[in-house]
Amino acid sequence: MIKGLYTAGSGMMLQMARQDVVANNLANVNTGGYKRDTTICQAFPEMLISRLGDTEENDKKQTEVLPPVEIGRISTGALVKDIVTDHRNGVVKNTDNPMDLAISNEGYFVINTPEGERFTRNGAFKINNTGTLVNDQGYEVMDTDNNPISLTGEFTVDKTGNILVDNEAVAQLKIVNFEDKRFLQKQGDNNMDSRGQTYTVVENPGVVQGYQELSNANAVQEMVTLISVVRAYESCQKVVQAEDETMQMAIEQVGAIS
């Protein structure tokens, strides 16, 4: 009975972790360049259940203990194995804002933060009061020479990331990609940390001006997942209640002295 409580309890904790991930996806449905997360679940090792102690009489009327009889396997619970990020591109939306940039191919904009280089697909940029191109958090957008980009007046951006003022290239956006995106780690503000992984500069990122990449989290899909998570949690909760009632009956009735 205690094992049933532990198994159902681990299931409830698993569903709570899944709910947190889905809730975060829903909260960022309208966040530009956001990449949804998915929970990977793993079961604890199953336990083989056998019946012991069966006896029978032999021809000499002697009692013999029979070998164990295999009944089957029982689950011992589940846990979160990993939380992985879906790096598929989101839909690119026209905003008619020349400050908005989107990458139609692979790659990430490079942002200079107090913690070092960070990487993002969110191209909602602006020019601060010093004439530097920055993101929503005020972090500088870097060029291929690892310098901040200073701009005055109107500018255009071609598909390779060259920034043109009066049809003359003044800088090129530093857009990089990674061999294995699984090692990228989210660090808030919709930025990614490479965790020391090396990157390569993308030659043709397919930058489009006046567009912004939307989140790849779908609200309807996340709501369906959330409903499934809540139902699974309630099922585990009912198992806990049933185990509790069984234990109460065992204590009050089976163990009672008449």
C-alpha positions in Angstrom: 0.0 0.0 0.0 2.8 2.4 0.9 4.4 1.6 -2.5 1.1 2.7 -4.2 1.3 6.0 -2.4 4.9 6.6 -3.5 4.1 5.7 -7.1 1.0 8.0 -7.3 2.9 10.8 -5.5 5.8 10.7 -8.0 3.2 10.9 -10.8 1.7 14.0 -9.2 5.1 15.7 -8.9 5.8 14.8 -12.5 2.5 16.4 -13.7 3.3 19.5 -11.6 6.6 19.9 -13.4 4.9 19.4 -16.8 2.3 22.0 -15.8 5.0 24.6 -15.0 6.6 24.0 -18.5 3.3 24.3 -20.3 2.3 27.4 -18.3 5.6 29.1 -19.3 4.9 28.3 -23.0 1.5 29.8 -22.7 2.9 32.9 -21.0 5.3 33.4 -24.0 2.9 32.7 -26.8 3.2 36.4 -27.9 6.9 36.7 -27.1 8.9 37.3 -30.3 11.4 34.5 -31.2 10.4 32.4 -28.1 11.1 28.7 -28.4 8.7 26.3 -26.6 9.9 23.7 -24.1 8.9 20.1 -23.8 9.1 17.8 -20.9 10.7 14.4 -21.4 9.4 11.8 -18.8 11.1 8.6 -17.6 9.7 5.7 -15.6 11.5 4.3 -12.6 12.6 0.6 -13.0 9.7 -1.8 -12.8 9.6 -4.3 -10.0 8.9 -8.0 -10.6 6.2 -9.3 -8.3 6.2 -13.0 -7.3 4.0 -15.1 -5.0 6.0 -16.9 -2.3 5.2 -19.5 0.3 2.8 -21.8 -1.7 3.0 -25.4 -0.4 1.6 -28.8 -1.4 1.7 -32.4 0.0 3.8 -34.9 -1.8 3.2 -38.6 -2.2 4.7 -39.2 1.2 2.2 -36.8 2.8 5.1 -34.4 3.4 4.6 -30.6 2.9 6.8 -29.1 0.3 7.4 -25.4 -0.5 6.7 -24.7 -4.1 9.0 -22.4 -6.2 8.0 -18.7 -6.5 5.2 -18.0 -9.0 5.7 -14.9 -11.1 2.7 -12.6 -11.0 3.9 -9.7 -13.2 5.6 -6.4 -13.1 4.5 -3.3 -11.3 5.5 0.3 -12.0 7.3 2.2 -9.2 6.7 5.8 -10.5 8.0 8.3 -13.0 10.1 11.4 -13.0 11.2 14.3 -15.3 14.2 13.1 -17.3 14.9 16.4 -19.1 13.3 19.6 -20.4 14.2 20.2 -24.0 13.7 23.2 -26.2 12.1 23.1 -29.6 14.3 25.2 -31.8 12.0 25.1 -34.9 11.5 28.6 -36.5 8.3 30.4 -35.7 6.1 32.2 -38.1 7.5 35.5 -39.5 5.0 38.4 -39.3 5.1 41.7 -41.1 5.2 44.7 -38.7 6.2 47.5 -41.2 8.6 48.6 -38.5 12.1 49.0 -40.0 13.6 48.3 -36.6 12.2 44.8 -36.6 14.4 42.2 -38.1 13.8 38.5 -38.5 16.0 35.6 -39.5 14.2 33.4 -42.1 16.9 30.7 -42.1 19.1 29.3 -39.3 21.0 31.4 -36.8 20.8 33.8 -33.8 21.5 37.5 -33.3 24.4 38.1 -31.0 23.7 40.4 -28.0 26.3 41.9 -25.6 25.1 41.5 -22.0 26.9 42.1 -18.7 27.4 38.2 -18.5 28.9 38.1 -22.0 27.6 37.1 -25.4 24.0 35.9 -25.5 22.0 34.7 -28.5 18.4 35.4 -29.5 15.9 35.0 -32.4 14.0 38.0 -31.1 14.8 40.9 -33.6 12.6 43.6 -32.0 15.4 46.2 -31.9 15.6 49.9 -31.4 18.1 52.7 -31.4 18.9 54.1 -27.9 19.7 57.7 -27.0 23.4 57.2 -27.9 22.6 56.0 -31.4 23.4 52.3 -30.7 21.2 49.4 -31.9 19.9 47.5 -28.9 17.2 45.0 -28.0 14.2 45.3 -25.7 16.4 45.0 -22.6 18.8 47.7 -23.8 21.6 45.2 -24.6 23.8 46.1 -27.6 23.5 44.2 -30.9 26.9 43.1 -32.1 28.4 43.2 -35.6 30.8 40.7 -37.2 33.7 42.7 -35.8 32.3 42.2 -32.2 31.5 45.9 -31.9 28.2 47.6 -31.1 26.3 49.0 -34.2 25.9 52.8 -34.3 23.3 54.2 -36.6 21.9 57.6 -37.4 18.9 58.2 -39.6 17.2 55.7 -41.9 18.9 52.4 -42.8 18.1 49.2 -44.7 19.2 45.6 -44.0 19.9 43.0 -46.8 19.4 39.3 -46.6 23.1 38.7 -45.5 22.7 41.1 -42.6 24.6 44.0 -44.1 23.3 47.4 -42.7 23.1 50.0 -45.5 23.0 53.8 -45.0 22.6 55.7 -48.3 23.3 52.4 -50.1 26.6 52.0 -48.4 27.4 49.2 -46.0 28.3 50.5 -42.5 28.2 47.3 -40.6 27.1 43.7 -40.8 25.0 41.9 -38.2 26.7 39.1 -36.4 24.4 36.1 -36.9 25.8 32.7 -35.7 24.6 29.1 -35.5 25.5 26.1 -33.4 26.2 22.5 -34.5 24.0 21.1 -31.6 21.3 23.4 -30.3 20.5 21.0 -27.5 23.3 22.5 -25.4 21.9 26.0 -25.6 20.4 27.1 -22.3 17.7 29.7 -21.7 18.8 32.6 -19.5 15.8 34.8 -19.3 14.9 37.8 -21.5 14.5 35.3 -24.3 18.3 35.0 -24.6 20.3 31.8 -24.9 23.6 30.9 -23.3 26.0 28.8 -25.4 27.6 27.2 -22.3 31.0 27.4 -24.0 29.9 25.8 -27.2 31.6 27.1 -30.3 29.6 28.7 -33.1 30.0 29.6 -36.8 29.0 32.8 -38.5 26.1 32.3 -40.9 26.8 33.5 -44.4 23.2 33.7 -45.6 20.9 34.0 -42.6 18.0 35.4 -44.8 17.4 38.6 -42.7 14.2 40.4 -43.5 13.5 43.9 -42.4 10.2 45.0 -41.1 9.3 41.5 -39.9 9.4 39.8 -36.6 9.6 36.1 -35.8 6.7 35.0 -33.5 6.8 32.4 -30.8 6.7 28.8 -32.0 4.4 27.9 -29.1 0.8 27.4 -30.3 -1.8 28.5 -27.7 -4.4 25.8 -28.7 -1.8 23.0 -28.6 -0.5 24.1 -25.2 -4.1 24.3 -23.8 -4.8 20.8 -25.0 -1.5 19.6 -23.3 -2.5 21.5 -20.1 -5.9 19.8 -20.0 -4.1 16.4 -20.4 -1.7 17.2 -17.6 -4.5 18.3 -15.2 -6.4 15.1 -15.9 -3.3 13.0 -15.3 -2.7 14.8 -12.0 -6.3 14.2 -10.9 -6.0 10.5 -11.7 -2.9 10.2 -9.5 -4.7 12.2 -6.8 -7.6 9.7 -6.8 -5.1 6.8 -6.5 -3.6 8.5 -3.4 -7.1 8.9 -1.9 -7.9 5.2 -2.6 -4.7 4.1 -1.0 -5.4 6.3 2.0 -8.9 4.8 2.4 -7.5 1.3 2.1 -4.9 2.0 4.8 -7.5 3.5 7.1 -9.7 0.4 6.7 -6.7 -1.9 7.4 -5.8 0.1 10.6 -9.3 0.4 11.9 -10.9 -2.9 10.9 -8.4 -5.5 10.0 -6.1 -4.6 12.9 -8.9 -4.1 15.4 -9.1 -6.4 18.4 -12.6 -7.8 18.7 
